Amino acid sequence: MKSFPFVLSRDWLFALVIALICGLLALINLSPVPSAETGLHARALVTQVDNSQVRVNLIVKTEDQFLIVRLLNGPYEGQELAVTNMLTGKMELDEFYEEGQVILVEYGVKNGKPANGMARGYYRLGLELMLIGIFVVLLIAVAGVTGLKAALSFVFAALVLWKVFFPLVLLGYPPIPCGLALVALLTGVITFSVGGLSRRGIATFAGSMLGVSLTCTLAVWSVNAFHLHGAVRPFAETLLYAGYYDLRLTDIFIASIFIASSGAVMDLAMDIAASMDEIQRNHPGIGLFEHLTSGLRVGRAVIGTMTTTLLLAYSSSHIAMFLLFMAKGLPAANILNAPFVAAEVVNILVGSFGLITVAPFTALVAAFLYRASMHGSVSR
């Protein structure tokens, strides 16, 4: 009981450090592209709609929709502004507005008045912030300081991706080594923040990185064996047209495979490490082989559902694609042999290989760590 305040203070100190790092990440800018010059942004209520210039071809709308909106915040709150909503004919990008809806507008200033307004979509920022707030509150309410650390780890992961990994790739750094370094950093922060600076945290980190390393190796082999390239990913070709001709799209695709699976790998590694820790606490004199066997039993129980989780998570984002193939009556051989479908098969199966192997990796590392601690080599 005497060690509880120390553990608690150490948890809060770790959370404070991660919060400070998140603050620093939010301030840095490694992007090789200067920020585009934009105008002011504000919520706006659509008060009038002019669809006279909109051309409708079946379900596709093109040309311009003209709106009159009333600004709801910002320096020109309450003033009206003419806004143009450009329709490109692509339903995944276009939005069609009606009176009474609230949208985000971007505008400039001319002669002291708002002008040249452009519609930037339905206003969703408030709801997004609300969901983030509910998510953080729920985490803290359920898990206490551990939930706070988990929320900070979530923010940290998003900032590292946006502020570090993406800019480095655009700058020409190799995506695979950068991706491995990114996963190692995120895995370290997340596992040690949740699992603590202990044998449980060390076992989770080591098992996770072994699983991710195997996933990376298999991804490199599979992408070459399947004759796949990074352009199978959405917006990859558009990125080349944007002027980044030297980007290694295939390496970016490989990095995306092991980065995408790293979260599930960490989850399973933490399950195994926590189980191994609990087993050792309740049976301090357990032998190495018995401890390892118990960890593997836990791993077998979890692996089945986790691999299905990966399958559902990946395939559900392509439901429309599979429905289209079915609607066209294409045979299964044609579907599975298509490059973009083969890319998803590689994504799912290679990620699952790493997920399956992380259980024995973590159990083996944990068994040896706890065995060494019984001889005084590792402190609890």
PEDAKA-V602257 format. One record per backbone hydrogen bond with DSSP energy under -1.0 kcal/mol. NH is the residue of the N-H (numbers start at 1). CO is the residue of the C=O. E is the energy in kcal/mol with one decimal. If there is no record, write none. Layout:
# PEDAKA-V602257
((NH;CO;E) (NH;CO;E))
This chain:
# PEDAKA-V602257
((4;1;-1.1) (7;3;-2.4) (8;4;-2.8) (9;5;-2.7) (10;6;-2.4) (11;7;-2.3) (12;8;-2.2) (13;9;-2.3) (14;10;-2.4) (15;11;-2.3) (16;12;-2.3) (17;13;-2.3) (18;14;-2.3) (19;15;-2.2) (20;16;-2.3) (21;17;-2.4) (22;18;-2.5) (23;19;-2.0) (24;20;-2.1) (25;21;-2.7) (26;22;-2.1) (28;24;-1.4) (40;107;-2.5) (42;105;-1.8) (44;103;-2.2) (45;70;-2.5) (46;101;-2.8) (47;68;-3.0) (48;68;-1.8) (50;66;-3.1) (54;51;-1.1) (55;62;-1.9) (57;60;-3.1) (60;57;-2.3) (62;55;-2.4) (63;87;-1.1) (65;85;-2.5) (66;50;-2.2) (67;83;-3.1) (68;48;-2.2) (69;81;-2.7) (70;45;-2.4) (71;79;-2.6) (72;43;-3.1) (77;74;-1.4) (78;71;-3.1) (79;76;-2.1) (81;69;-2.4) (83;67;-2.9) (84;117;-2.0) (85;65;-3.1) (87;63;-2.9) (93;90;-1.8) (94;90;-2.6) (100;46;-3.0) (101;98;-1.5) (103;44;-2.6) (104;121;-3.2) (105;42;-2.5) (106;118;-2.5) (107;40;-2.4) (108;115;-2.9) (110;113;-3.1) (113;110;-1.3) (115;108;-2.4) (117;82;-1.2) (118;106;-2.5) (119;84;-2.0) (120;104;-3.3) (123;102;-1.9) (128;124;-2.4) (129;125;-2.5) (130;126;-2.1) (131;127;-2.5) (132;128;-2.3) (133;129;-2.5) (134;130;-2.6) (135;131;-2.5) (136;132;-2.4) (137;133;-2.6) (138;134;-2.7) (139;135;-2.2) (140;136;-2.5) (141;137;-2.7) (142;138;-2.2) (143;139;-2.9) (144;140;-2.2) (146;143;-1.4) (148;144;-1.9) (149;145;-2.3) (150;146;-2.2) (151;147;-2.4) (152;148;-2.4) (153;149;-2.3) (154;150;-2.0) (155;151;-2.1) (156;152;-2.8) (157;153;-2.6) (158;154;-2.0) (159;155;-2.4) (160;156;-2.6) (161;157;-2.1) (162;158;-2.4) (163;159;-3.3) (164;160;-1.6) (165;160;-2.5) (166;161;-2.5) (168;164;-2.2) (169;165;-2.2) (170;166;-2.2) (171;167;-1.8) (172;169;-1.3) (173;168;-2.3) (178;174;-1.8) (179;175;-2.7) (180;176;-2.5) (181;177;-2.5) (182;178;-2.5) (183;179;-2.6) (184;180;-2.5) (185;181;-2.4) (186;182;-2.8) (187;183;-3.1) (188;184;-2.3) (189;185;-2.5) (190;186;-2.9) (191;187;-2.7) (192;188;-2.0) (193;189;-1.7) (194;190;-2.2) (195;191;-3.1) (198;196;-2.1) (202;198;-2.6) (203;199;-2.9) (204;200;-2.2) (205;201;-2.5) (206;202;-2.8) (207;203;-2.6) (208;204;-2.4) (209;205;-2.5) (210;206;-2.1) (211;207;-2.1) (212;208;-2.7) (213;209;-2.5) (214;210;-2.0) (215;211;-2.1) (216;212;-2.6) (217;213;-2.3) (218;214;-2.6) (219;215;-2.3) (220;216;-2.3) (221;217;-1.9) (222;218;-3.0) (223;219;-2.5) (224;220;-1.5) (225;221;-2.7) (226;222;-2.7) (228;223;-2.4) (232;229;-1.6) (233;230;-1.7) (236;233;-1.7) (239;235;-1.7) (240;236;-1.2) (241;237;-1.9) (242;238;-1.2) (243;240;-1.9) (244;239;-1.4) (245;243;-1.2) (247;244;-1.2) (249;247;-1.5) (252;248;-2.3) (253;249;-2.3) (254;250;-2.3) (255;251;-2.7) (256;252;-2.2) (257;253;-1.2) (258;254;-1.4) (259;255;-2.3) (260;256;-2.1) (261;257;-1.5) (265;261;-2.3) (266;262;-2.6) (267;263;-2.1) (268;264;-2.4) (269;265;-2.6) (270;266;-2.5) (271;267;-1.9) (272;268;-2.4) (273;269;-2.7) (274;270;-2.7) (275;271;-2.0) (276;272;-2.6) (277;273;-2.2) (278;274;-2.3) (279;275;-2.6) (280;276;-2.1) (281;277;-2.0) (282;278;-2.0) (283;279;-1.7) (286;283;-2.0) (291;287;-2.5) (292;288;-2.6) (293;289;-2.6) (294;290;-2.2) (295;291;-2.1) (296;292;-2.1) (297;293;-1.9) (298;294;-1.8) (299;295;-2.2) (300;296;-2.3) (301;297;-1.5) (302;298;-1.3) (303;299;-2.4) (306;302;-2.0) (307;303;-2.5) (308;304;-1.3) (309;305;-1.9) (310;306;-1.9) (311;307;-2.0) (312;308;-2.7) (313;309;-2.6) (314;310;-2.5) (315;311;-2.5) (316;312;-1.9) (318;315;-1.9) (319;316;-1.1) (322;318;-2.1) (323;319;-2.5) (324;320;-2.2) (325;321;-2.1) (326;322;-2.2) (327;323;-2.7) (328;324;-1.9) (330;325;-2.0) (335;331;-1.9) (336;332;-2.8) (337;333;-1.5) (342;338;-3.0) (343;339;-2.1) (344;340;-1.1) (345;341;-2.1) (346;342;-2.5) (347;343;-2.3) (348;344;-2.7) (349;345;-2.8) (350;346;-2.5) (351;347;-1.4) (352;348;-1.9) (353;349;-2.1) (354;350;-1.7) (355;351;-1.7) (356;352;-2.7) (357;353;-2.1) (358;354;-1.4) (361;357;-2.1) (362;358;-2.7) (363;359;-2.5) (364;360;-2.5) (365;361;-2.4) (366;362;-2.9) (367;363;-2.4) (368;364;-1.9) (369;365;-2.4) (370;366;-2.8) (371;367;-1.8) (372;368;-2.5) (373;369;-1.8) (374;370;-1.2) (375;372;-1.1) (376;373;-1.7) (377;372;-2.4))
